Amino acid sequence: MVVLQAERAWGRRSRAEPVPGGLWSGCTGGDRRGEVPDRPRPARVVSLPFDLLRHEMLMTMRPVPDEVITGIVDDIWLPLLTRP
C-alpha cells in the first residue's frame, strides 16, 4: 500500500488501475484484426512485455536478442491476452 501511495504522490498511475483504451490500442492492433479478444485489460497485463524486456536488459546488461523478444510475446504475452 505504501508503494501505491508513493506512486500517487509522484503523480504516477498505479499499475492496478485500468488502462485507457488509447494505450491498449497503441500496444497492439491484434484486437482490431481479431487475433485477441477486444476487452479491457489491466495496466499490469499491458505493461508486462515492456517490464520483461526491461528486466532482461538490466539483468544481462546486453542488447536483448530477437529470440528472447519473440519468446516474451509469443510464449507469455499473447497466451495471457487470449485466455478466457
C-alpha positions as CSV (number, residue, x, y, z in Angstrom):
1,M,0.0,0.0,0.0
2,V,2.9,2.4,0.7
3,V,4.1,1.9,-2.9
4,L,0.7,2.8,-4.3
5,Q,0.6,6.0,-2.1
6,A,4.1,6.9,-3.2
7,E,3.2,6.5,-6.9
8,R,0.1,8.7,-6.4
9,A,2.2,11.3,-4.6
10,W,4.6,11.4,-7.5
11,G,1.7,11.7,-10.0
12,R,2.1,8.2,-11.5
13,R,-0.7,5.8,-12.0
14,S,-0.9,2.6,-10.0
15,R,-0.4,-0.4,-12.2
16,A,-3.5,-1.9,-10.8
17,E,-5.7,0.8,-12.3
18,P,-7.3,0.2,-15.7
19,V,-5.5,1.3,-18.8
20,P,-7.1,3.9,-21.1
21,G,-8.3,2.5,-24.4
22,G,-5.8,4.5,-26.3
23,L,-2.8,2.9,-24.6
24,W,-4.2,-0.6,-25.3
25,S,-4.8,0.3,-28.9
26,G,-1.3,1.7,-29.2
27,C,0.2,-1.5,-27.8
28,T,-1.3,-3.9,-30.4
29,G,-3.7,-3.9,-33.3
30,G,-4.5,-7.6,-32.6
31,D,-7.9,-6.7,-31.2
32,R,-8.8,-4.9,-34.5
33,R,-7.5,-7.8,-36.5
34,G,-9.4,-10.3,-34.4
35,E,-6.3,-12.0,-33.1
36,V,-7.0,-11.3,-29.5
37,P,-10.4,-10.6,-27.8
38,D,-11.3,-6.9,-27.6
39,R,-11.9,-6.4,-23.9
40,P,-10.4,-4.2,-21.2
41,R,-7.0,-5.1,-19.9
42,P,-5.4,-4.3,-16.5
43,A,-2.4,-2.0,-16.8
44,R,-0.2,-4.8,-15.5
45,V,-1.1,-7.0,-18.4
46,V,-0.5,-4.3,-21.0
47,S,2.9,-3.3,-19.5
48,L,4.1,-6.9,-19.0
49,P,6.2,-7.3,-22.2
50,F,7.9,-4.0,-21.6
51,D,8.6,-4.9,-18.0
52,L,10.0,-8.3,-19.0
53,L,12.2,-6.6,-21.7
54,R,13.5,-4.1,-19.2
55,H,14.2,-6.9,-16.7
56,E,16.2,-8.8,-19.4
57,M,18.2,-5.7,-20.2
58,L,19.0,-4.9,-16.6
59,M,19.9,-8.5,-15.7
60,T,22.2,-9.2,-18.7
61,M,23.4,-5.6,-19.4
62,R,23.4,-6.6,-23.1
63,P,21.1,-6.0,-26.0
64,V,18.1,-8.3,-25.9
65,P,18.2,-10.9,-28.7
66,D,15.3,-11.2,-31.1
67,E,14.5,-14.8,-29.9
68,V,14.0,-13.5,-26.3
69,I,11.7,-10.8,-27.5
70,T,9.8,-13.3,-29.6
71,G,9.6,-15.6,-26.6
72,I,8.2,-12.8,-24.4
73,V,5.5,-12.0,-26.9
74,D,4.6,-15.5,-28.3
75,D,5.1,-17.6,-25.1
76,I,4.0,-15.3,-22.4
77,W,2.0,-12.2,-23.5
78,L,-0.2,-13.5,-26.3
79,P,-1.4,-16.5,-24.4
80,L,-2.2,-14.2,-21.5
81,L,-4.2,-11.9,-23.8
82,T,-6.1,-14.7,-25.4
83,R,-7.1,-16.6,-22.2
84,P,-10.8,-16.7,-21.5
